[in-house]
Amino acid sequence: MKSAYTYIRNYYRDQPRGSCLKLLTDTEVRQIVLIRHARPDVERPLRVDFKEAEEYLNAYRQSGIIVFDDPPVCTENLPLMPVYCSTLERARQTAHHIFQEPKFTLIEDAGLRELDRENMRLPFRMSHSWHTRISRIAWLLGIQQAEESFREAMQRVNKGAKKFDRLSETQELIIIVAHGFQNYFLVRKLRKLGWDRVFDNGNEHLSVKILVKQESPGN
């Protein structure tokens, strides 16, 4: 596994920046590719009170994407295959824009939706970024209630990690288009299942994370 891991890591590391990432298809090592959705087509305010934060969050949840020209991964060399995406519109549109039918079959999976939270009802205006941080931390700690608790969200992500781990036994290359926090925690869960991260170019929109797994000899 060590030599295969090193080869794949170097393969992705040595590709030129500024162009789409060419995924490795001639290997028996299992791969899971996680792509974050493109930038949402909604303007983020600089400062907000609770009402304005609510208006933005509702618009963000329903938003599509700003159409982009340069895809994060190349598709010309890929075989006919399914691509899994979140049911939220910004992820759906991103997946459709990169992986066009009929070559790719898009499979929407509600388990890949973002780890959502609600806004804290704060009594004063502040920067939107700080309002979001405070609200998310309160949700993580169980102080701020939401439709799904952090514990429930982790159970959902863990279930998804096990699902894709099993699926990789028959589908060696799996591509997922989802969300920032969803991908972050999915990587953590997959690594506990024996996956190794070989590529990660950050957390910005259209960022890519790649994990690999190869069974030990004798398995």
C-alpha atoms as a printed R data frame, in Angstrom:
    type eleno elety resid chain resno       x       y       z
1   ATOM     1    CA   MET     A     1   0.000   0.000   0.000
2   ATOM     2    CA   LYS     A     2   2.867   2.365   0.790
3   ATOM     3    CA   SER     A     3   4.191   2.447  -2.784
4   ATOM     4    CA   ALA     A     4   0.690   2.741  -4.284
5   ATOM     5    CA   TYR     A     5  -0.193   5.528  -1.854
6   ATOM     6    CA   THR     A     6   3.013   7.420  -2.666
7   ATOM     7    CA   TYR     A     7   2.488   7.024  -6.412
8   ATOM     8    CA   ILE     A     8  -1.072   8.352  -6.283
9   ATOM     9    CA   ARG     A     9  -0.168  11.211  -3.944
10  ATOM    10    CA   ASN     A    10   2.669  12.287  -6.248
11  ATOM    11    CA   TYR     A    11   0.448  11.881  -9.309
12  ATOM    12    CA   TYR     A    12  -1.983  14.471  -7.978
13  ATOM    13    CA   ARG     A    13   0.664  16.690  -6.390
14  ATOM    14    CA   ASP     A    14   2.651  17.026  -9.624
15  ATOM    15    CA   GLN     A    15  -0.242  18.133 -11.832
16  ATOM    16    CA   PRO     A    16  -0.041  21.736 -13.043
17  ATOM    17    CA   ARG     A    17  -2.007  24.275 -11.060
18  ATOM    18    CA   GLY     A    18  -4.590  26.401 -12.792
19  ATOM    19    CA   SER     A    19  -6.022  23.550 -14.853
20  ATOM    20    CA   CYS     A    20  -8.565  20.845 -14.128
21  ATOM    21    CA   LEU     A    21  -7.360  17.920 -12.053
22  ATOM    22    CA   LYS     A    22  -7.023  14.719 -14.079
23  ATOM    23    CA   LEU     A    23  -8.331  11.846 -11.991
24  ATOM    24    CA   LEU     A    24  -6.421   8.593 -11.977
25  ATOM    25    CA   THR     A    25  -8.431   5.809 -13.624
26  ATOM    26    CA   ASP     A    26  -5.857   3.069 -14.303
27  ATOM    27    CA   THR     A    27  -5.394   1.854 -10.735
28  ATOM    28    CA   GLU     A    28  -7.032  -0.832  -8.630
29  ATOM    29    CA   VAL     A    29  -6.741   1.356  -5.544
30  ATOM    30    CA   ARG     A    30 -10.153   2.617  -4.480
31  ATOM    31    CA   GLN     A    31 -10.673   6.383  -4.645
32  ATOM    32    CA   ILE     A    32 -13.304   8.779  -3.299
33  ATOM    33    CA   VAL     A    33 -13.277  12.289  -4.759
34  ATOM    34    CA   LEU     A    34 -15.096  15.028  -2.816
35  ATOM    35    CA   ILE     A    35 -15.915  18.317  -4.556
36  ATOM    36    CA   ARG     A    36 -17.403  21.357  -2.856
37  ATOM    37    CA   HIS     A    37 -20.147  23.180  -4.742
38  ATOM    38    CA   ALA     A    38 -19.508  26.383  -6.720
39  ATOM    39    CA   ARG     A    39 -20.026  29.865  -5.291
40  ATOM    40    CA   PRO     A    40 -23.738  30.446  -4.546
41  ATOM    41    CA   ASP     A    41 -25.541  33.135  -6.513
42  ATOM    42    CA   VAL     A    42 -26.457  35.240  -3.494
43  ATOM    43    CA   GLU     A    43 -24.843  38.392  -2.137
44  ATOM    44    CA   ARG     A    44 -23.535  38.084   1.399
45  ATOM    45    CA   PRO     A    45 -24.093  41.169   3.596
46  ATOM    46    CA   LEU     A    46 -21.242  42.703   5.555
47  ATOM    47    CA   ARG     A    47 -23.158  43.430   8.768
48  ATOM    48    CA   VAL     A    48 -26.432  41.942   9.951
49  ATOM    49    CA   ASP     A    49 -28.965  41.900  12.730
50  ATOM    50    CA   PHE     A    50 -31.015  38.767  13.392
51  ATOM    51    CA   LYS     A    51 -33.661  39.566  10.762
52  ATOM    52    CA   GLU     A    52 -31.076  40.253   8.066
53  ATOM    53    CA   ALA     A    53 -29.145  37.118   9.000
54  ATOM    54    CA   GLU     A    54 -32.369  35.116   8.607
55  ATOM    55    CA   GLU     A    55 -33.074  36.651   5.203
56  ATOM    56    CA   TYR     A    56 -29.596  35.769   3.983
57  ATOM    57    CA   LEU     A    57 -29.669  32.218   5.374
58  ATOM    58    CA   ASN     A    58 -33.014  31.514   3.685
59  ATOM    59    CA   ALA     A    59 -31.737  32.915   0.378
60  ATOM    60    CA   TYR     A    60 -28.514  30.895   0.677
61  ATOM    61    CA   ARG     A    61 -30.381  27.657   1.307
62  ATOM    62    CA   GLN     A    62 -32.382  28.092  -1.898
63  ATOM    63    CA   SER     A    63 -29.677  29.616  -4.091
64  ATOM    64    CA   GLY     A    64 -28.230  28.267  -7.287
65  ATOM    65    CA   ILE     A    65 -24.644  28.939  -8.347
66  ATOM    66    CA   ILE     A    66 -22.612  31.495 -10.256
67  ATOM    67    CA   VAL     A    67 -21.787  29.656 -13.463
68  ATOM    68    CA   PHE     A    68 -18.070  28.918 -13.856
69  ATOM    69    CA   ASP     A    69 -15.890  28.149 -16.872
70  ATOM    70    CA   ASP     A    70 -13.065  26.075 -15.380
71  ATOM    71    CA   PRO     A    71 -14.139  22.748 -13.842
72  ATOM    72    CA   PRO     A    72 -12.192  21.488 -10.815
73  ATOM    73    CA   VAL     A    73 -11.663  18.032 -12.363
74  ATOM    74    CA   CYS     A    74 -11.264  16.910 -15.975
75  ATOM    75    CA   THR     A    75 -14.023  14.699 -17.335
76  ATOM    76    CA   GLU     A    76 -12.747  13.709 -20.791
77  ATOM    77    CA   ASN     A    77 -10.772  10.723 -19.521
78  ATOM    78    CA   LEU     A    78 -13.471   9.429 -17.191
79  ATOM    79    CA   PRO     A    79 -15.602   6.392 -18.044
80  ATOM    80    CA   LEU     A    80 -19.393   6.318 -18.017
81  ATOM    81    CA   MET     A    81 -20.165   6.397 -14.321
82  ATOM    82    CA   PRO     A    82 -22.530   7.669 -11.644
83  ATOM    83    CA   VAL     A    83 -21.813  10.888  -9.753
84  ATOM    84    CA   TYR     A    84 -23.346  11.428  -6.323
85  ATOM    85    CA   CYS     A    85 -24.519  14.856  -5.192
86  ATOM    86    CA   SER     A    86 -26.416  16.573  -2.425
87  ATOM    87    CA   THR     A    87 -30.088  17.352  -2.991
88  ATOM    88    CA   LEU     A    88 -29.515  21.059  -2.273
89  ATOM    89    CA   GLU     A    89 -29.716  23.251  -5.362
90  ATOM    90    CA   ARG     A    90 -26.202  24.701  -5.229
91  ATOM    91    CA   ALA     A    91 -24.682  21.201  -5.200
92  ATOM    92    CA   ARG     A    92 -27.100  19.866  -7.825
93  ATOM    93    CA   GLN     A    93 -26.304  22.692 -10.242
94  ATOM    94    CA   THR     A    94 -22.563  22.266  -9.689
95  ATOM    95    CA   ALA     A    95 -22.764  18.541 -10.412
96  ATOM    96    CA   HIS     A    96 -24.861  19.095 -13.547
97  ATOM    97    CA   HIS     A    97 -22.452  21.754 -14.794
98  ATOM    98    CA   ILE     A    98 -19.328  19.570 -14.407
99  ATOM    99    CA   PHE     A    99 -20.686  16.096 -15.099
100 ATOM   100    CA   GLN     A   100 -23.063  16.379 -17.994
101 ATOM   101    CA   GLU     A   101 -25.467  13.687 -19.074
102 ATOM   102    CA   PRO     A   102 -25.688  11.263 -20.828
103 ATOM   103    CA   LYS     A   103 -22.059  10.335 -20.044
104 ATOM   104    CA   PHE     A   104 -22.624  10.727 -16.312
105 ATOM   105    CA   THR     A   105 -25.621   9.628 -14.280
106 ATOM   106    CA   LEU     A   106 -26.287  12.007 -11.412
107 ATOM   107    CA   ILE     A   107 -27.604  10.389  -8.245
108 ATOM   108    CA   GLU     A   108 -29.045  12.796  -5.674
109 ATOM   109    CA   ASP     A   109 -28.477  11.764  -2.072
110 ATOM   110    CA   ALA     A   110 -30.176  13.612   0.786
111 ATOM   111    CA   GLY     A   111 -27.560  12.198   3.134
112 ATOM   112    CA   LEU     A   112 -25.002  14.495   1.468
113 ATOM   113    CA   ARG     A   113 -26.828  17.724   2.321
114 ATOM   114    CA   GLU     A   114 -24.976  20.352   4.333
115 ATOM   115    CA   LEU     A   115 -24.759  20.306   8.124
116 ATOM   116    CA   ASP     A   116 -27.277  23.085   8.607
117 ATOM   117    CA   ARG     A   117 -27.881  25.294  11.624
118 ATOM   118    CA   GLU     A   118 -30.139  28.163  12.675
119 ATOM   119    CA   ASN     A   119 -29.188  31.742  13.523
120 ATOM   120    CA   MET     A   120 -28.742  32.857  17.097
121 ATOM   121    CA   ARG     A   121 -31.176  35.617  18.042
122 ATOM   122    CA   LEU     A   122 -28.506  38.178  18.937
123 ATOM   123    CA   PRO     A   123 -29.692  41.622  20.106
124 ATOM   124    CA   PHE     A   124 -27.234  43.748  18.100
125 ATOM   125    CA   ARG     A   125 -25.695  44.129  14.646
126 ATOM   126    CA   MET     A   126 -22.336  42.571  13.879
127 ATOM   127    CA   SER     A   127 -20.326  41.324  10.932
128 ATOM   128    CA   HIS     A   128 -22.062  38.500   9.110
129 ATOM   129    CA   SER     A   129 -19.004  36.264   9.440
130 ATOM   130    CA   TRP     A   130 -19.041  36.582  13.243
131 ATOM   131    CA   HIS     A   131 -22.795  36.064  13.401
132 ATOM   132    CA   THR     A   132 -22.343  32.847  11.445
133 ATOM   133    CA   ARG     A   133 -19.449  31.660  13.634
134 ATOM   134    CA   ILE     A   134 -21.354  32.280  16.871
135 ATOM   135    CA   SER     A   135 -24.472  30.567  15.530
136 ATOM   136    CA   ARG     A   136 -22.534  27.548  14.297
137 ATOM   137    CA   ILE     A   137 -20.587  27.153  17.566
138 ATOM   138    CA   ALA     A   138 -23.845  27.387  19.522
139 ATOM   139    CA   TRP     A   139 -25.284  24.636  17.300
140 ATOM   140    CA   LEU     A   140 -22.193  22.461  17.727
141 ATOM   141    CA   LEU     A   141 -22.482  22.809  21.518
142 ATOM   142    CA   GLY     A   142 -26.213  22.057  21.502
143 ATOM   143    CA   ILE     A   143 -27.137  25.566  22.696
144 ATOM   144    CA   GLN     A   144 -28.894  26.585  19.485
145 ATOM   145    CA   GLN     A   145 -31.576  24.163  18.333
146 ATOM   146    CA   ALA     A   146 -32.096  23.311  14.673
147 ATOM   147    CA   GLU     A   147 -34.046  20.805  12.586
148 ATOM   148    CA   GLU     A   148 -31.086  18.443  12.985
149 ATOM   149    CA   SER     A   149 -28.801  18.401  16.020
150 ATOM   150    CA   PHE     A   150 -25.038  18.102  15.621
151 ATOM   151    CA   ARG     A   151 -25.205  14.566  17.016
152 ATOM   152    CA   GLU     A   152 -27.868  13.613  14.474
153 ATOM   153    CA   ALA     A   153 -25.809  15.203  11.689
154 ATOM   154    CA   MET     A   154 -22.761  13.161  12.718
155 ATOM   155    CA   GLN     A   155 -24.848   9.991  12.664
156 ATOM   156    CA   ARG     A   156 -25.946  10.865   9.129
157 ATOM   157    CA   VAL     A   157 -22.370  11.539   7.988
158 ATOM   158    CA   ASN     A   158 -21.136   8.330   9.604
159 ATOM   159    CA   LYS     A   159 -23.861   6.378   7.816
160 ATOM   160    CA   GLY     A   160 -22.816   7.974   4.533
161 ATOM   161    CA   ALA     A   161 -19.146   7.137   5.098
162 ATOM   162    CA   LYS     A   162 -19.981   3.478   5.663
163 ATOM   163    CA   LYS     A   163 -22.239   3.479   2.601
164 ATOM   164    CA   PHE     A   164 -19.555   4.843   0.258
165 ATOM   165    CA   ASP     A   165 -16.916   2.607   1.820
166 ATOM   166    CA   ARG     A   166 -19.044  -0.437   0.931
167 ATOM   167    CA   LEU     A   167 -19.898   0.955  -2.497
168 ATOM   168    CA   SER     A   168 -16.201   1.351  -3.311
169 ATOM   169    CA   GLU     A   169 -15.805  -2.432  -3.174
170 ATOM   170    CA   THR     A   170 -17.575  -2.625  -6.558
171 ATOM   171    CA   GLN     A   171 -17.026   0.949  -7.820
172 ATOM   172    CA   GLU     A   172 -13.350   1.856  -7.526
173 ATOM   173    CA   LEU     A   173 -13.788   5.562  -8.367
174 ATOM   174    CA   ILE     A   174 -16.514   7.455  -6.526
175 ATOM   175    CA   ILE     A   175 -17.194  11.150  -7.136
176 ATOM   176    CA   ILE     A   176 -19.261  13.210  -4.699
177 ATOM   177    CA   VAL     A   177 -20.393  16.836  -5.058
178 ATOM   178    CA   ALA     A   178 -21.486  18.239  -1.722
179 ATOM   179    CA   HIS     A   179 -20.696  20.978   0.819
180 ATOM   180    CA   GLY     A   180 -17.901  22.380   2.929
181 ATOM   181    CA   PHE     A   181 -18.769  21.012   6.374
182 ATOM   182    CA   GLN     A   182 -20.297  17.837   4.943
183 ATOM   183    CA   ASN     A   183 -17.063  17.069   3.078
184 ATOM   184    CA   TYR     A   184 -14.895  17.986   6.066
185 ATOM   185    CA   PHE     A   185 -16.642  15.579   8.415
186 ATOM   186    CA   LEU     A   186 -17.048  12.909   5.736
187 ATOM   187    CA   VAL     A   187 -13.261  12.901   5.304
188 ATOM   188    CA   ARG     A   188 -12.836  12.434   9.058
189 ATOM   189    CA   LYS     A   189 -15.261   9.509   9.134
190 ATOM   190    CA   LEU     A   190 -13.689   7.861   6.078
191 ATOM   191    CA   ARG     A   191 -10.213   8.110   7.577
192 ATOM   192    CA   LYS     A   192 -11.483   6.188  10.612
193 ATOM   193    CA   LEU     A   193 -12.534   3.477   8.155
194 ATOM   194    CA   GLY     A   194  -8.985   3.158   6.827
195 ATOM   195    CA   TRP     A   195  -8.970   5.729   3.999
196 ATOM   196    CA   ASP     A   196  -5.909   7.923   3.377
197 ATOM   197    CA   ARG     A   197  -6.073  11.491   2.093
198 ATOM   198    CA   VAL     A   198  -3.767  11.962  -0.912
199 ATOM   199    CA   PHE     A   199  -4.976  15.331  -2.226
200 ATOM   200    CA   ASP     A   200  -6.578  18.387  -0.634
201 ATOM   201    CA   ASN     A   201  -6.477  21.848  -2.190
202 ATOM   202    CA   GLY     A   202  -8.384  23.634   0.539
203 ATOM   203    CA   ASN     A   203 -11.967  24.490   1.449
204 ATOM   204    CA   GLU     A   204 -12.922  27.130  -1.094
205 ATOM   205    CA   HIS     A   205 -15.764  26.672  -3.548
206 ATOM   206    CA   LEU     A   206 -14.953  23.935  -6.100
207 ATOM   207    CA   SER     A   207 -12.146  22.632  -3.881
208 ATOM   208    CA   VAL     A   208 -11.275  18.929  -4.185
209 ATOM   209    CA   LYS     A   209 -10.336  16.277  -1.636
210 ATOM   210    CA   ILE     A   210  -9.254  12.769  -2.681
211 ATOM   211    CA   LEU     A   211  -8.986   9.710  -0.440
212 ATOM   212    CA   VAL     A   212  -7.704   6.238  -1.314
213 ATOM   213    CA   LYS     A   213  -7.986   2.785   0.201
214 ATOM   214    CA   GLN     A   214  -6.376  -0.519  -0.625
215 ATOM   215    CA   GLU     A   215  -7.010  -3.737   1.242
216 ATOM   216    CA   SER     A   216  -4.054  -5.237   3.065
217 ATOM   217    CA   PRO     A   217  -2.501  -8.355   1.487
218 ATOM   218    CA   GLY     A   218  -4.511 -11.450   2.332
219 ATOM   219    CA   ASN     A   219  -7.851  -9.618   2.678
